[in-house]
Amino acid sequence: MKNPKKKKEMEWSKSGNVYVLVDSETKKTYQIDPISFLVWIQCDGETNIEQITDIFSVNGNRDIVKAAIIGILDKLEKSGLIEWI
């Protein structure tokens, strides 16, 4: 199974309830919600979906968390923020 990896490191800041990622080369900005931001941070190419799920799971909610993380990773990939390696 492939692991998610940030396409590139980006500068980021928090603005209200969203995180703003800035591509320093293109100056393109991306706005993502706090949970998506925390998932994006974990995308180092070495951490797999199961390990990311473990980080966010508590009290037996693993299946629900895993489904949510897969959805977030799909959204991050479609936004061009991650790739699978």
DSSP file (Angstrom, degrees, kcal/mol; ACC not computed):
  #  RESIDUE AA STRUCTURE BP1 BP2  ACC     N-H-->O    O-->H-N    N-H-->O    O-->H-N    TCO  KAPPA ALPHA  PHI   PSI    X-CA   Y-CA   Z-CA
    1    1 A M              0   0    0      0, 0.0     2,-0.1     0, 0.0    84,-0.0   0.000 360.0 360.0 360.0 139.7    0.0    0.0    0.0
    2    2 A K        -     0   0    0     82,-0.0    47,-0.4     1,-0.0    82,-0.0  -0.401 360.0-132.5 -79.9 158.2    1.2    3.5   -0.9
    3    3 A N        -     0   0    0     42,-0.2    82,-2.7    45,-0.1     2,-0.2  -0.858  20.5-112.1-111.3 146.0    1.7    6.2    1.7
    4    4 A P  E     -A   84   0A   0      0, 0.0    41,-2.2     0, 0.0     2,-0.4  -0.545  36.3-177.4 -76.9 141.5    0.5    9.8    1.4
    5    5 A K  E     -AB  83  44A   0     78,-2.7    78,-2.5    39,-0.2    39,-0.2  -1.000  32.2-109.2-140.5 136.1    3.2   12.5    1.1
    6    6 A K  E     -A   82   0A   0     37,-2.4    76,-0.3    -2,-0.4     3,-0.1  -0.383  24.0-135.8 -57.0 137.1    3.0   16.3    0.9
    7    7 A K  S    S-     0   0    0     74,-2.3     2,-0.3     1,-0.3    -1,-0.2   0.866  83.9 -15.9 -65.3 -33.6    3.8   17.4   -2.7
    8    8 A K  S    S-     0   0    0     73,-0.5    -1,-0.3    -3,-0.0     2,-0.2  -0.972  77.0 -95.8-161.4 156.9    6.0   20.1   -1.1
    9    9 A E        -     0   0    0     -2,-0.3     2,-0.3    -3,-0.1     0, 0.0  -0.567  46.9-167.1 -73.1 141.2    6.5   21.7    2.3
   10   10 A M        -     0   0    0     -2,-0.2     2,-0.2    13,-0.1    13,-0.2  -0.944  25.1-111.2-131.7 152.2    4.5   25.0    2.5
   11   11 A E  E     -C   22   0B   0     11,-1.6    11,-3.2    -2,-0.3     2,-0.3  -0.544  44.1-172.7 -72.2 148.7    4.4   27.9    4.7
   12   12 A W  E     -C   21   0B   0      9,-0.2     2,-0.3    -2,-0.2     9,-0.2  -0.981  17.5-180.0-144.9 157.5    1.1   28.0    6.7
   13   13 A S  E     -C   20   0B   0      7,-1.8     7,-3.3    -2,-0.3     2,-0.5  -0.971  29.5-114.9-148.7 161.1   -0.8   30.2    9.1
   14   14 A K  E     -C   19   0B   0     -2,-0.3     2,-0.4     5,-0.2     5,-0.2  -0.862  26.4-177.8-101.6 133.2   -4.1   30.0   10.9
   15   15 A S  E >   -C   18   0B   0      3,-3.1     3,-1.6    -2,-0.5     2,-0.4  -0.882  61.5 -57.2-132.0 100.2   -6.8   32.5   10.0
   16   16 A G  T 3  S-     0   0    0     -2,-0.4     0, 0.0     1,-0.2     0, 0.0  -0.526 120.8 -15.0  66.4-123.7   -9.9   32.1   12.0
   17   17 A N  T 3  S+     0   0    0     -2,-0.4     2,-0.3    -3,-0.1    -1,-0.2   0.216 126.7  70.9 -98.1  14.4  -11.2   28.6   11.7
   18   18 A V  E <  S-C   15   0B   0     -3,-1.6    -3,-3.1    15,-0.2     2,-0.4  -0.907  70.7-132.0-128.5 158.0   -9.1   27.7    8.7
   19   19 A Y  E     -CD  14  32B   0     13,-3.2    13,-2.6    -2,-0.3     2,-0.6  -0.903  18.5-149.4-104.8 137.5   -5.4   27.1    7.9
   20   20 A V  E     -CD  13  31B   0     -7,-3.3    -7,-1.8    -2,-0.4     2,-0.4  -0.937   8.4-162.9-111.1 119.3   -3.9   28.8    4.9
   21   21 A L  E     -CD  12  30B   0      9,-3.0     9,-2.3    -2,-0.6     2,-0.5  -0.835   6.1-159.0 -99.4 138.3   -1.1   27.0    3.1
   22   22 A V  E     -CD  11  29B   0    -11,-3.2   -11,-1.6    -2,-0.4     2,-0.8  -0.973  13.7-142.5-124.3 122.2    1.1   29.1    0.8
   23   23 A D     >  -     0   0    0      5,-2.8     4,-2.8    -2,-0.5     5,-0.3  -0.733  14.1-155.4 -78.0 112.1    3.2   27.6   -2.0
   24   24 A S  T  4 S+     0   0    0     -2,-0.8    -1,-0.2     1,-0.2   -14,-0.1   0.750  88.4  49.2 -66.6 -23.4    6.3   29.8   -1.8
   25   25 A E  T  4 S+     0   0    0      1,-0.1    -1,-0.2     3,-0.1    -2,-0.0   0.934 127.1  20.6 -79.3 -48.8    7.2   29.2   -5.5
   26   26 A T  T  4 S-     0   0    0      2,-0.1    -2,-0.2     0, 0.0     3,-0.1   0.607  92.6-132.6 -97.0 -13.0    3.8   29.9   -7.1
   27   27 A K     <  +     0   0    0     -4,-2.8     2,-0.1     1,-0.3    -3,-0.1   0.557  54.0 151.3  66.7  10.2    2.3   32.0   -4.3
   28   28 A K        -     0   0    0     -5,-0.3    -5,-2.8    -6,-0.1     2,-0.3  -0.480  33.3-148.1 -69.0 141.3   -0.8   29.9   -4.7
   29   29 A T  E     -D   22   0B   0     -7,-0.2     2,-0.4    -2,-0.1    -7,-0.2  -0.851  11.4-164.0-114.4 151.4   -2.8   29.5   -1.4
   30   30 A Y  E     -D   21   0B   0     -9,-2.3    -9,-3.0    -2,-0.3     2,-0.5  -0.997   7.5-152.7-130.9 134.2   -5.0   26.7   -0.1
   31   31 A Q  E     +D   20   0B   0     -2,-0.4     2,-0.3   -11,-0.2   -11,-0.2  -0.943  22.6 170.1-109.5 125.9   -7.5   27.0    2.7
   32   32 A I  E     -D   19   0B   0    -13,-2.6   -13,-3.2    -2,-0.5    -2,-0.0  -0.954  34.1-106.2-134.3 154.9   -8.2   23.8    4.7
   33   33 A D     >  -     0   0    0     -2,-0.3     4,-2.3   -15,-0.2     5,-0.2  -0.280  40.5-101.8 -74.1 163.6  -10.1   23.0    7.9
   34   34 A P  H  > S+     0   0    0      0, 0.0     4,-2.1     0, 0.0     5,-0.1   0.854 120.2  49.1 -57.8 -39.5   -8.2   22.2   11.1
   35   35 A I  H  > S+     0   0    0      2,-0.2     4,-2.1     1,-0.2     5,-0.2   0.930 111.5  49.0 -68.1 -43.5   -8.7   18.4   10.9
   36   36 A S  H  > S+     0   0    0      1,-0.2     4,-2.9     2,-0.2    -1,-0.2   0.888 109.9  53.6 -60.9 -38.0   -7.5   18.3    7.3
   37   37 A F  H  X S+     0   0    0     -4,-2.3     4,-2.3     2,-0.2    -1,-0.2   0.929 107.7  49.3 -61.4 -45.5   -4.5   20.4    8.3
   38   38 A L  H  X S+     0   0    0     -4,-2.1     4,-0.9     1,-0.2    -1,-0.2   0.863 113.2  47.1 -63.9 -35.8   -3.6   17.9   11.0
   39   39 A V  H >X S+     0   0    0     -4,-2.1     3,-0.8     2,-0.2     4,-0.6   0.928 109.9  53.2 -68.6 -44.8   -3.9   15.0    8.6
   40   40 A W  H >< S+     0   0    0     -4,-2.9     3,-1.5     1,-0.3    -2,-0.2   0.888 102.8  58.4 -56.7 -41.1   -1.8   16.9    6.0
   41   41 A I  H 3< S+     0   0    0     -4,-2.3    -1,-0.3     1,-0.3    -2,-0.2   0.844 102.8  54.2 -57.5 -34.7    1.0   17.4    8.6
   42   42 A Q  H << S+     0   0    0     -4,-0.9     2,-1.9    -3,-0.8     5,-0.4   0.615  80.0 101.9 -76.3 -12.0    1.2   13.6    9.0
   43   43 A C    <<  +     0   0    0     -3,-1.5   -37,-2.4    -4,-0.6    -1,-0.1  -0.506  34.5 137.1 -80.3  82.3    1.7   13.1    5.2
   44   44 A D  B    S-B    5   0A   0     -2,-1.9   -39,-0.2   -39,-0.2    -1,-0.2   0.348  73.4-109.6-108.6   3.6    5.5   12.5    5.2
   45   45 A G  S    S+     0   0    0    -41,-2.2   -42,-0.2     2,-0.3   -40,-0.2   0.291 111.9  65.8  85.3 -11.6    5.6    9.6    2.8
   46   46 A E  S    S+     0   0    0     -4,-0.2     2,-0.5   -42,-0.2    -3,-0.1   0.668  81.2  79.5-111.1 -28.3    6.5    7.2    5.6
   47   47 A T  S    S-     0   0    0     -5,-0.4    -2,-0.3   -43,-0.3    -3,-0.1  -0.721  70.3-152.4 -86.5 126.0    3.4    7.3    7.7
   48   48 A N     >  -     0   0    0     -2,-0.5     4,-2.4   -45,-0.2     5,-0.2  -0.375  30.7 -96.7 -94.7 175.7    0.6    5.1    6.3
   49   49 A I  H  > S+     0   0    0    -47,-0.4     4,-2.7     1,-0.2     5,-0.2   0.885 123.0  54.1 -58.4 -40.3   -3.2    5.4    6.6
   50   50 A E  H  > S+     0   0    0      1,-0.2     4,-2.2     2,-0.2    -1,-0.2   0.910 110.0  46.6 -62.2 -41.8   -3.3    2.9    9.5
   51   51 A Q  H  > S+     0   0    0      2,-0.2     4,-1.6     1,-0.2    -1,-0.2   0.896 112.1  49.8 -69.1 -39.4   -0.7    4.9   11.5
   52   52 A I  H  X S+     0   0    0     -4,-2.4     4,-1.3     1,-0.2    -2,-0.2   0.918 110.2  51.9 -63.1 -41.7   -2.5    8.2   10.8
   53   53 A T  H  X S+     0   0    0     -4,-2.7     4,-1.5     1,-0.2     3,-0.4   0.910 105.8  54.6 -60.1 -42.6   -5.8    6.5   11.9
   54   54 A D  H  < S+     0   0    0     -4,-2.2    -1,-0.2     1,-0.2    -2,-0.2   0.864 103.0  57.2 -59.4 -36.5   -4.1    5.4   15.1
   55   55 A I  H  < S+     0   0    0     -4,-1.6    -1,-0.2     1,-0.2    -2,-0.2   0.878 116.6  33.3 -61.6 -38.4   -3.1    9.0   15.9
   56   56 A F  H  < S+     0   0    0     -4,-1.3     2,-0.2    -3,-0.4    -1,-0.2   0.560  96.8 102.8 -98.1  -9.9   -6.7   10.2   15.7
   57   57 A S     <  +     0   0    0     -4,-1.5     2,-0.3    -5,-0.1     5,-0.1  -0.530  40.2 169.0 -82.7 139.8   -8.6    7.1   17.1
   58   58 A V    >   +     0   0    0     -2,-0.2     3,-1.4     1,-0.1     7,-0.1  -0.993  58.4   0.2-143.5 145.6   -9.9    6.9   20.6
   59   59 A N  T 3  S-     0   0    0     -2,-0.3    -1,-0.1     1,-0.3    -2,-0.0   0.833 125.3 -51.2  49.2  47.3  -12.2    4.5   22.4
   60   60 A G  T 3  S+     0   0    0      1,-0.1     3,-0.3     2,-0.0    -1,-0.3   0.660 101.6 122.5  74.5  16.5  -12.9    2.1   19.6
   61   61 A N    <>  +     0   0    0     -3,-1.4     4,-2.4     1,-0.2     3,-0.3   0.131  32.7 121.3 -94.4  22.8  -14.0    4.7   17.0
   62   62 A R  H  >  +     0   0    0      1,-0.2     4,-3.1     2,-0.2     5,-0.2   0.854  68.1  51.5 -57.7 -44.2  -11.2    3.5   14.6
   63   63 A D  H  > S+     0   0    0     -3,-0.3     4,-2.1     1,-0.2    -1,-0.2   0.908 113.0  45.4 -63.0 -41.6  -13.5    2.5   11.7
   64   64 A I  H  > S+     0   0    0     -3,-0.3     4,-2.0     2,-0.2    -1,-0.2   0.918 115.0  47.9 -66.8 -43.4  -15.2    5.9   11.6
   65   65 A V  H  X S+     0   0    0     -4,-2.4     4,-2.7     2,-0.2    -2,-0.2   0.919 110.4  51.6 -63.8 -44.0  -11.9    7.7   11.9
   66   66 A K  H  X S+     0   0    0     -4,-3.1     4,-2.5     1,-0.2    -1,-0.2   0.919 109.5  49.8 -61.3 -43.4  -10.3    5.7    9.2
   67   67 A A  H  X S+     0   0    0     -4,-2.1     4,-1.9    -5,-0.2    -1,-0.2   0.906 112.3  48.2 -61.0 -41.7  -13.2    6.4    6.8
   68   68 A A  H  X S+     0   0    0     -4,-2.0     4,-2.4     2,-0.2    -2,-0.2   0.907 111.2  50.0 -65.9 -41.7  -13.0   10.1    7.6
   69   69 A I  H  X S+     0   0    0     -4,-2.7     4,-3.0     2,-0.2     5,-0.2   0.899 107.9  52.8 -65.7 -40.4   -9.2   10.1    7.0
   70   70 A I  H  X S+     0   0    0     -4,-2.5     4,-2.1     1,-0.2    -1,-0.2   0.914 110.8  48.6 -60.6 -41.1   -9.5    8.4    3.7
   71   71 A G  H  X S+     0   0    0     -4,-1.9     4,-2.1     2,-0.2    -2,-0.2   0.900 112.1  48.1 -63.9 -41.3  -12.0   11.1    2.7
   72   72 A I  H  X S+     0   0    0     -4,-2.4     4,-2.7     2,-0.2    -2,-0.2   0.920 111.0  50.4 -65.7 -44.0   -9.7   13.8    3.8
   73   73 A L  H  X S+     0   0    0     -4,-3.0     4,-2.4     1,-0.2    -1,-0.2   0.885 109.4  51.9 -62.3 -38.2   -6.7   12.3    2.0
   74   74 A D  H  X S+     0   0    0     -4,-2.1     4,-2.5    -5,-0.2    -1,-0.2   0.920 111.1  47.5 -62.4 -43.6   -8.8   12.1   -1.2
   75   75 A K  H  X S+     0   0    0     -4,-2.1     4,-1.6     2,-0.2    -2,-0.2   0.906 111.9  49.7 -64.3 -42.4   -9.7   15.7   -0.8
   76   76 A L  H  <>S+     0   0    0     -4,-2.7     5,-2.6     2,-0.2     6,-0.8   0.882 111.3  49.5 -64.3 -38.2   -6.1   16.7   -0.2
   77   77 A E  H ><5S+     0   0    0     -4,-2.4     3,-1.4     4,-0.2    -2,-0.2   0.931 109.8  50.0 -66.0 -44.7   -5.0   14.7   -3.3
   78   78 A K  H 3<5S+     0   0    0     -4,-2.5    -1,-0.2     1,-0.3    -2,-0.2   0.796 108.3  54.5 -64.5 -27.5   -7.6   16.3   -5.5
   79   79 A S  T 3<5S-     0   0    0     -4,-1.6    -1,-0.3    -5,-0.2    -2,-0.2   0.562 117.1-116.1 -80.5  -8.9   -6.4   19.7   -4.2
   80   80 A G  T < 5S+     0   0    0     -3,-1.4    -3,-0.2    -4,-0.4    -2,-0.1   0.672  84.3 116.5  83.3  17.7   -2.9   18.9   -5.3
   81   81 A L  S   <S+     0   0    0     -5,-2.6   -74,-2.3    -6,-0.2   -73,-0.5   0.727  74.0  27.1 -92.1 -23.3   -1.5   19.0   -1.8
   82   82 A I  E     -A    6   0A   0     -6,-0.8     2,-0.3   -76,-0.3   -76,-0.2  -0.902  58.4-165.3-133.8 164.0   -0.5   15.3   -1.5
   83   83 A E  E     -A    5   0A   0    -78,-2.5   -78,-2.7    -2,-0.3     2,-0.5  -0.905  27.1-112.5-137.9 168.2    0.6   12.4   -3.7
   84   84 A W  E      A    4   0A   0     -2,-0.3   -82,-0.0   -80,-0.2    -2,-0.0  -0.907 360.0 360.0-108.5 128.6    0.9    8.7   -3.0
   85   85 A I              0   0    0    -82,-2.7    -1,-0.1    -2,-0.5   -83,-0.0   0.368 360.0 360.0-124.9 360.0    4.4    7.1   -3.0
